[in-house]
Amino acid sequence: MTENPQRALSRREFRAQERVHNFNSGPAALPLPVLKEIQEEFLDFHGSGMSITEISHRSSLFEETIDGAIARTRRLLGLGNEYHVLFFQGGASLQFCMVPMNLSLPGRPVDYISTGPWSTKAIREARIQGKEVRIIATSEDRNFSYIPTEYTVDGQASYVHFTSNNTIVGTQWQRFPDGHGVPLISDMSSDLMSRPFDVTPFGLIYAGAQKNIGPAGVAMVIIREDMLKRVPDNLPTVLRYTTASNTKSLFNTPPTFAIYVIGLVLRWLEETIGGLEEMEKVNKEKALLLYEVIDKSEIYQGIVEHGSRSAMNVTFRLPNEELGQRFLDEAIRNGFHALEGHRSVGGCRASLYNAVTLDSVRALVAFMREFEEKSIRG
Ligand SMILES: *Cc1c(COP(=O)(O)O)cnc(C)c1O
């Protein structure tokens, strides 16, 4: 019999199996308590006798759900009243096009800092619209392996756009660029809510939820009131930030389930973790553990420059493809899931988003040490 042993297990036994250590880059791990809560209340959401996916987006029950997610976002990031928290479908990729469409000022350039494939895609969308795009800094000369430190911002720019964490290559801004009064706009898809920061220089922040704050299907947009005045009248209704801000993201049916899960993830972040300072401590500890192994290793080599290393996506290579493949195969057999690097970079990548536990990282580090010892000894 060559039956798959997993499949041979009864449903009940399968449930009792351990979950894997999930290092997916996105969609990615969600906190286990959140998954359990979803499961528990799925058939009967708050006494309604219906699931969250079966109720009206205009019902008071959903209104409480979306209001709760917004209130938690405000508290966690310390947002003032001048900021609106909005939800859009279309992922971060739709924001690549909505940002220049809504926020470029007539006759003024839009400035971009290019630090990886996601920045490049954002730039392309601005160019498609015929905007005057200025790349004020780029790290493309060395395969995006660092965060540029030299750039000048002049007051002419409509905004300065940058990618706070570069998911694919594994770099992260340690200190955000200084816009010198020009509004900053950031794609924070892979590190929003992973650390505290000062939002006041930002005109707009956006993030596809599926990396760090929830499931796929929704992007969170945080926009400052003065940016809304820039929105031209001649845009299609659903593509205007003002439409969402005037209707509390309920112009049409929003991705209700995804917003509900974001609310639960943010509650976990506030009440179980204790906020962004605490979350950052854990995230730093996880990243440090992994980078320590890489730094002391004879077989694992980091891909990016030290000062630019990401706490969210740790990238590394092995000396040759064969050993790399053996590493990945053994990792899977030992319960470490999704360690292969992005196809454009190769090598390995461990994504350590908020929901990836310190225990998972400790286990990975132990596995990596053991694998190295074995492969050196022969
Ligand atoms: C994943 C990712 C995107 C793309 O997000 P979608 O929601 O799939 O459009 C954009 N930017 C960054 C930094 C990402 O990590």
The ligand as a Tripos MOL2 file, in Angstrom:
@<TRIPOS>MOLECULE
LIG
   15    15     1     0     0
SMALL
NO_CHARGES

@<TRIPOS>ATOM
      1 C1          2.9420   41.4990   -1.0740 C.3       1 LIG1
      2 C2          3.3080   42.8980   -1.3100 C.ar      1 LIG1
      3 C3          2.6320   43.6840   -2.2630 C.ar      1 LIG1
      4 C4          1.5340   43.1380   -3.1400 C.3       1 LIG1
      5 O1          0.3670   43.0210   -2.4240 O.3       1 LIG1
      6 P1         -1.0060   42.5670   -3.1280 P.3       1 LIG1
      7 O2         -1.9570   42.7130   -1.9830 O.co2     1 LIG1
      8 O3         -0.8220   41.1680   -3.5990 O.co2     1 LIG1
      9 O4         -1.2870   43.5020   -4.2390 O.co2     1 LIG1
     10 C5          3.0170   44.9920   -2.3930 C.ar      1 LIG1
     11 N1          4.0020   45.5250   -1.6580 N.ar      1 LIG1
     12 C6          4.6850   44.7990   -0.7390 C.ar      1 LIG1
     13 C7          5.7740   45.4400    0.0470 C.3       1 LIG1
     14 C8          4.3600   43.4680   -0.5490 C.ar      1 LIG1
     15 O5          5.0190   42.7430    0.3660 O.3       1 LIG1
@<TRIPOS>BOND
     1     1     2 1
     2     2     3 ar
     3     2    14 ar
     4     3     4 1
     5     3    10 ar
     6     4     5 1
     7     5     6 1
     8     6     7 2
     9     6     8 1
    10     6     9 1
    11    10    11 ar
    12    11    12 ar
    13    12    13 1
    14    12    14 ar
    15    14    15 1
@<TRIPOS>SUBSTRUCTURE
     1 LIG1         1 GROUP 0 **** ****
